[in-house]
Amino acid sequence: MIKNRILIVDDEPVNLRALGNILKDHYEVIIAKNGKSALNMANIEPVPDLILLDIIMPVIDGYEVCRQLKQNPITQHIPIIFVSAMDSETDETKGLELGAVDYIAKPISPSIVSARVKTQLKLMSAYKKLTNANKELEQKNIALEEMAVLRENVGHITRHDLKNPLNGIISATSLLMDESEDELHQNILANIEMASYQMLDMINSSLDLYKMEIGNYNYHPDRVNITAILNKIISETKVHMDTVNITTDIQVNGKILTENQSFYIQGEYLLCYSMLANLFKNAMEASSSDSIITIFLDNKENGIIKICNQGVVPIDIRPKFFDKFVTMGKSNGTGLGTYSAKLMAETQSGSIQFDTSDETNTTILTVQLPNVDT
């Protein structure tokens, strides 16, 4: 077992022997007969685990030795206990202000010396463990941050590089469709082309999402008809909704939406479409069979869009509902739906929030976007 290393500093041989005899059986004891020697020995590896320091010494007194040790990065962490015949409150206060951890008055008591030394070494051991744990945690945090940056960079490069071969597939499919007269081939090629365009839209959306995250998205607001977008989304999901018998109801300023009625806000069409498609999909997946999704539109102040479904958000999900990569138990979920919707709303100078109630068994997602006249 490695013993703790203790440096005893005193210009009186009798004091060195007395302290040495008390400590030698349990610790590795080294001695210094003056301040200069103490400063030199404290810098030699392995540095002492603790220093017992006399105050009254020629040339360099204990106070000055303590001051210099605490200014030296190599020795500043070593606990120092003053051992001195100067036992006034002023002397003790001065020693503690210089950085000493304890003060033992002469003549010394062996039991007090042993107890004080043992206590300080225990405290120092605990401090070292805590410091090492903090350093390890800091290194892990740095590694996690580097991995996160690497993941984002790799994802960005991958998304960007996927566009080139995908464009090649689209071009080749178009050429084959022009040359083929077989109806079956034409249908297969049409499906390939449609799937390719869908994938290209997903990649472009992903690249835009990355730009929004880092604040580099080039936003161009315009008049956007929200009712047209909602009708498109409902039409695209009609087959699934019919299967589970989910119906929709849209109200504009408290009245049922009429055919060809418009509701304009200020934003970007693609951002609004992606945002509302994500939120509507979320509401649809959270709804039970034979239920209704109600959408309220209101532009009395800001452009307000409320999507209300019959279902509640699980309690453990609520605090992180808009966080990245959070899903509600969906095996094929990416955890980006509500996160990207929030990002798109904020990019358009808007906001998004949700309210869920166990009592009414409802969840309301509320989006606020600027009116066209703002």
Sequence and secondary structure as in RCSB ss.txt:
>XXXX:A:sequence
MIKNRILIVDDEPVNLRALGNILKDHYEVIIAKNGKSALNMANIEPVPDLILLDIIMPVIDGYEVCRQLKQNPIT
QHIPIIFVSAMDSETDETKGLELGAVDYIAKPISPSIVSARVKTQLKLMSAYKKLTNANKELEQKNIALEEMAVL
RENVGHITRHDLKNPLNGIISATSLLMDESEDELHQNILANIEMASYQMLDMINSSLDLYKMEIGNYNYHPDRVN
ITAILNKIISETKVHMDTVNITTDIQVNGKILTENQSFYIQGEYLLCYSMLANLFKNAMEASSSDSIITIFLDNK
ENGIIKICNQGVVPIDIRPKFFDKFVTMGKSNGTGLGTYSAKLMAETQSGSIQFDTSDETNTTILTVQLPNVDT
>XXXX:A:secstr
    EEEEE S HHHHHHHHHHHTTTSEEEEESSHHHHHHHHTSSS  SEEEE S  SSS HHHHHHHHHHSTTT
TTS EEEEES  SHHHHHHHHHTT SEEEESS  HHHHHHHHHHHHHHHHHHHHHHHHHHHHHHHHHHHHHHHHH
HHHHHHHHHHHHHHHHHHHHHHHHHHHHH   HHHHHHHHHHHHHHHHHHHHHHHHHHHHHHHHT      EEEE
HHHHHHHHHHHTHHHHHHHT EEEEEETTEE  TT   EEEE HHHHHHHHHHHHHHHHHHS TT EEEEEEE S
SSEEEEEEES    TTTGGGTTSTT  SS TT  S HHHHHHHHHHHTT EEEEEEETTTTEEEEEEEE  TT 
